Amino acid sequence: MNILLKELPRPHGNQWQVRLDQHVVTFRSESEARAFVSTLQARLQAPHVFPEHQQRAVG
C-alpha cells in the first residue's frame, strides 16, 4: 500500500491529505495527518493471524 502525505493550501488555512492508493482522507492539521499515518503503518506492520477455520480452508 502506498501512503502519501500532502499539504493542501486553502484560502482559510492549509489542510493535509493522506492518500492510501486510491483512497483519500483529509485532516485539519499536519499533526492529525501524521498521527493517522503512524497508526495505519503500525497496524499494517503488526502480525496478522487468520482464524483457525480459515487456515483449514486455505491449507
N, CA, C and O atoms as a GROMACS GRO file, in nm:
protein
  236
    1MET      N    1   0.085  -0.117   0.000
    1MET     CA    2   0.000   0.000   0.000
    1MET      C    3   0.090   0.124   0.000
    1MET      O    4   0.181   0.136   0.082
    2ASN      N    5   0.064   0.212  -0.090
    2ASN     CA    6   0.137   0.339  -0.096
    2ASN      C    7   0.065   0.442  -0.010
    2ASN      O    8  -0.056   0.461  -0.021
    3ILE      N    9   0.142   0.508   0.077
    3ILE     CA   10   0.086   0.612   0.165
    3ILE      C   11   0.157   0.742   0.133
    3ILE      O   12   0.280   0.749   0.141
    4LEU      N   13   0.081   0.846   0.098
    4LEU     CA   14   0.136   0.975   0.062
    4LEU      C   15   0.074   1.083   0.150
    4LEU      O   16  -0.048   1.089   0.164
    5LEU      N   17   0.158   1.166   0.209
    5LEU     CA   18   0.113   1.278   0.292
    5LEU      C   19   0.140   1.407   0.215
    5LEU      O   20   0.252   1.430   0.170
    6LYS      N   21   0.036   1.490   0.200
    6LYS     CA   22   0.049   1.609   0.116
    6LYS      C   23  -0.023   1.728   0.181
    6LYS      O   24  -0.133   1.714   0.235
    7GLU      N   25   0.041   1.844   0.175
    7GLU     CA   26  -0.020   1.967   0.224
    7GLU      C   27  -0.107   2.027   0.113
    7GLU      O   28  -0.067   2.032  -0.003
    8LEU      N   29  -0.227   2.071   0.151
    8LEU     CA   30  -0.320   2.132   0.056
    8LEU      C   31  -0.343   2.278   0.095
    8LEU      O   32  -0.412   2.304   0.193
    9PRO      N   33  -0.286   2.373   0.021
    9PRO     CA   34  -0.309   2.515   0.052
    9PRO      C   35  -0.457   2.551   0.032
    9PRO      O   36  -0.517   2.517  -0.069
   10ARG      N   37  -0.513   2.620   0.128
   10ARG     CA   38  -0.652   2.667   0.123
   10ARG      C   39  -0.654   2.815   0.160
   10ARG      O   40  -0.565   2.861   0.231
   11PRO      N   41  -0.755   2.889   0.115
   11PRO     CA   42  -0.763   3.032   0.147
   11PRO      C   43  -0.770   3.062   0.297
   11PRO      O   44  -0.717   3.163   0.343
   12HIS      N   45  -0.835   2.973   0.374
   12HIS     CA   46  -0.852   2.997   0.518
   12HIS      C   47  -0.769   2.899   0.601
   12HIS      O   48  -0.815   2.854   0.706
   13GLY      N   49  -0.651   2.867   0.557
   13GLY     CA   50  -0.565   2.773   0.630
   13GLY      C   51  -0.546   2.644   0.554
   13GLY      O   52  -0.635   2.600   0.480
   14ASN      N   53  -0.432   2.585   0.572
   14ASN     CA   54  -0.400   2.464   0.498
   14ASN      C   55  -0.467   2.341   0.558
   14ASN      O   56  -0.497   2.336   0.677
   15GLN      N   57  -0.488   2.243   0.471
   15GLN     CA   58  -0.534   2.112   0.513
   15GLN      C   59  -0.427   2.011   0.472
   15GLN      O   60  -0.338   2.042   0.392
   16TRP      N   61  -0.437   1.892   0.527
   16TRP     CA   62  -0.341   1.787   0.496
   16TRP      C   63  -0.416   1.667   0.443
   16TRP      O   64  -0.522   1.630   0.495
   17GLN      N   65  -0.362   1.607   0.341
   17GLN     CA   66  -0.426   1.494   0.276
   17GLN      C   67  -0.337   1.371   0.290
   17GLN      O   68  -0.216   1.376   0.266
   18VAL      N   69  -0.398   1.261   0.329
   18VAL     CA   70  -0.330   1.132   0.331
   18VAL      C   71  -0.395   1.049   0.221
   18VAL      O   72  -0.516   1.026   0.222
   19ARG      N   73  -0.313   1.004   0.127
   19ARG     CA   74  -0.363   0.922   0.016
   19ARG      C   75  -0.314   0.780   0.036
   19ARG      O   76  -0.195   0.756   0.051
   20LEU      N   77  -0.409   0.687   0.037
   20LEU     CA   78  -0.382   0.544   0.053
   20LEU      C   79  -0.420   0.477  -0.078
   20LEU      O   80  -0.535   0.437  -0.097
   21ASP      N   81  -0.324   0.465  -0.167
   21ASP     CA   82  -0.352   0.419  -0.302
   21ASP      C   83  -0.461   0.508  -0.362
   21ASP      O   84  -0.435   0.624  -0.394
   22GLN      N   85  -0.583   0.456  -0.379
   22GLN     CA   86  -0.691   0.534  -0.440
   22GLN      C   87  -0.780   0.605  -0.338
   22GLN      O   88  -0.869   0.681  -0.377
   23HIS      N   89  -0.760   0.582  -0.210
   23HIS     CA   90  -0.843   0.640  -0.106
   23HIS      C   91  -0.777   0.765  -0.049
   23HIS      O   92  -0.655   0.768  -0.028
   24VAL      N   93  -0.857   0.868  -0.024
   24VAL     CA   94  -0.805   0.995   0.027
   24VAL      C   95  -0.878   1.032   0.156
   24VAL      O   96  -1.000   1.024   0.165
   25VAL      N   97  -0.798   1.075   0.258
   25VAL     CA   98  -0.853   1.123   0.384
   25VAL      C   99  -0.792   1.260   0.409
   25VAL      O  100  -0.670   1.275   0.399
   26THR      N  101  -0.874   1.360   0.443
   26THR     CA  102  -0.826   1.497   0.464
   26THR      C  103  -0.831   1.530   0.613
   26THR      O  104  -0.925   1.492   0.683
   27PHE      N  105  -0.729   1.602   0.660
   27PHE     CA  106  -0.717   1.640   0.801
   27PHE      C  107  -0.699   1.791   0.813
   27PHE      O  108  -0.654   1.857   0.719
   28ARG      N  109  -0.734   1.845   0.929
   28ARG     CA  110  -0.722   1.989   0.954
   28ARG      C  111  -0.579   2.031   0.985
   28ARG      O  112  -0.543   2.146   0.964
   29SER      N  113  -0.498   1.939   1.034
   29SER     CA  114  -0.361   1.976   1.073
   29SER      C  115  -0.262   1.868   1.033
   29SER      O  116  -0.297   1.752   1.011
   30GLU      N  117  -0.137   1.909   1.025
   30GLU     CA  118  -0.030   1.814   0.992
   30GLU      C  119  -0.018   1.709   1.102
   30GLU      O  120   0.003   1.591   1.072
   31SER      N  121  -0.032   1.750   1.228
   31SER     CA  122  -0.016   1.654   1.338
   31SER      C  123  -0.125   1.546   1.334
   31SER      O  124  -0.096   1.430   1.363
   32GLU      N  125  -0.248   1.582   1.299
   32GLU     CA  126  -0.355   1.483   1.287
   32GLU      C  127  -0.324   1.385   1.174
   32GLU      O  128  -0.342   1.264   1.189
   33ALA      N  129  -0.279   1.438   1.062
   33ALA     CA  130  -0.247   1.354   0.947
   33ALA      C  131  -0.132   1.259   0.978
   33ALA      O  132  -0.137   1.141   0.944
   34ARG      N  133  -0.029   1.309   1.042
   34ARG     CA  134   0.087   1.225   1.077
   34ARG      C  135   0.050   1.119   1.180
   34ARG      O  136   0.101   1.006   1.174
   35ALA      N  137  -0.036   1.152   1.274
   35ALA     CA  138  -0.082   1.054   1.373
   35ALA      C  139  -0.160   0.942   1.304
   35ALA      O  140  -0.144   0.825   1.339
   36PHE      N  141  -0.243   0.977   1.208
   36PHE     CA  142  -0.319   0.877   1.132
   36PHE      C  143  -0.224   0.786   1.056
   36PHE      O  144  -0.241   0.664   1.057
   37VAL      N  145  -0.125   0.844   0.988
   37VAL     CA  146  -0.027   0.765   0.912
   37VAL      C  147   0.049   0.671   1.006
   37VAL      O  148   0.070   0.554   0.973
   38SER      N  149   0.089   0.721   1.120
   38SER     CA  150   0.164   0.640   1.216
   38SER      C  151   0.080   0.520   1.264
   38SER      O  152   0.130   0.408   1.269
   39THR      N  153  -0.044   0.545   1.297
   39THR     CA  154  -0.133   0.437   1.342
   39THR      C  155  -0.156   0.337   1.230
   39THR      O  156  -0.154   0.216   1.253
   40LEU      N  157  -0.179   0.386   1.110
   40LEU     CA  158  -0.202   0.298   0.995
   40LEU      C  159  -0.080   0.210   0.969
   40LEU      O  160  -0.094   0.089   0.948
   41GLN      N  161   0.039   0.268   0.969
   41GLN     CA  162   0.161   0.191   0.943
   41GLN      C  163   0.182   0.085   1.052
   41GLN      O  164   0.222  -0.027   1.021
   42ALA      N  165   0.156   0.119   1.177
   42ALA     CA  166   0.170   0.022   1.285
   42ALA      C  167   0.075  -0.095   1.266
   42ALA      O  168   0.112  -0.210   1.290
   43ARG      N  169  -0.047  -0.066   1.224
   43ARG     CA  170  -0.145  -0.173   1.204
   43ARG      C  171  -0.109  -0.260   1.084
   43ARG      O  172  -0.128  -0.381   1.086
   44LEU      N  173  -0.058  -0.199   0.980
   44LEU     CA  174  -0.018  -0.276   0.862
   44LEU      C  175   0.101  -0.366   0.891
   44LEU      O  176   0.110  -0.476   0.836
   45GLN      N  177   0.192  -0.321   0.976
   45GLN     CA  178   0.312  -0.398   1.007
   45GLN      C  179   0.291  -0.498   1.121
   45GLN      O  180   0.378  -0.582   1.145
   46ALA      N  181   0.180  -0.492   1.189
   46ALA     CA  182   0.152  -0.582   1.300
   46ALA      C  183   0.133  -0.725   1.247
   46ALA      O  184   0.087  -0.743   1.134
   47PRO      N  185   0.169  -0.824   1.327
   47PRO     CA  186   0.146  -0.962   1.284
   47PRO      C  187  -0.004  -0.989   1.272
   47PRO      O  188  -0.083  -0.944   1.353
   48HIS      N  189  -0.039  -1.064   1.170
   48HIS     CA  190  -0.178  -1.098   1.146
   48HIS      C  191  -0.192  -1.250   1.146
   48HIS      O  192  -0.115  -1.321   1.081
   49VAL      N  193  -0.290  -1.299   1.220
   49VAL     CA  194  -0.315  -1.442   1.229
   49VAL      C  195  -0.457  -1.468   1.179
   49VAL      O  196  -0.552  -1.404   1.224
   50PHE      N  197  -0.469  -1.561   1.087
   50PHE     CA  198  -0.601  -1.597   1.038
   50PHE      C  199  -0.672  -1.682   1.142
   50PHE      O  200  -0.607  -1.761   1.211
   51PRO      N  201  -0.803  -1.668   1.154
   51PRO     CA  202  -0.878  -1.756   1.244
   51PRO      C  203  -0.858  -1.902   1.202
   51PRO      O  204  -0.835  -1.930   1.084
   52GLU      N  205  -0.866  -1.994   1.297
   52GLU     CA  206  -0.835  -2.133   1.271
   52GLU      C  207  -0.919  -2.193   1.159
   52GLU      O  208  -0.867  -2.270   1.078
   53HIS      N  209  -1.048  -2.161   1.153
   53HIS     CA  210  -1.134  -2.220   1.050
   53HIS      C  211  -1.093  -2.173   0.910
   53HIS      O  212  -1.113  -2.248   0.814
   54GLN      N  213  -1.037  -2.055   0.894
   54GLN     CA  214  -0.990  -2.009   0.763
   54GLN      C  215  -0.859  -2.077   0.726
   54GLN      O  216  -0.834  -2.102   0.608
   55GLN      N  217  -0.776  -2.106   0.824
   55GLN     CA  218  -0.648  -2.173   0.795
   55GLN      C  219  -0.673  -2.311   0.736
   55GLN      O  220  -0.603  -2.352   0.643
   56ARG      N  221  -0.771  -2.383   0.787
   56ARG     CA  222  -0.801  -2.516   0.735
   56ARG      C  223  -0.855  -2.508   0.593
   56ARG      O  224  -0.822  -2.592   0.509
   57ALA      N  225  -0.938  -2.407   0.565
   57ALA     CA  226  -0.996  -2.394   0.432
   57ALA      C  227  -0.892  -2.359   0.329
   57ALA      O  228  -0.901  -2.405   0.215
   58VAL      N  229  -0.792  -2.279   0.366
   58VAL     CA  230  -0.687  -2.239   0.274
   58VAL      C  231  -0.588  -2.352   0.254
   58VAL      O  232  -0.546  -2.378   0.141
   59GLY      N  233  -0.550  -2.420   0.362
   59GLY     CA  234  -0.446  -2.523   0.358
   59GLY      C  235  -0.498  -2.649   0.307
   59GLY      O  236  -0.424  -2.747   0.297
   0.00000   0.00000   0.00000
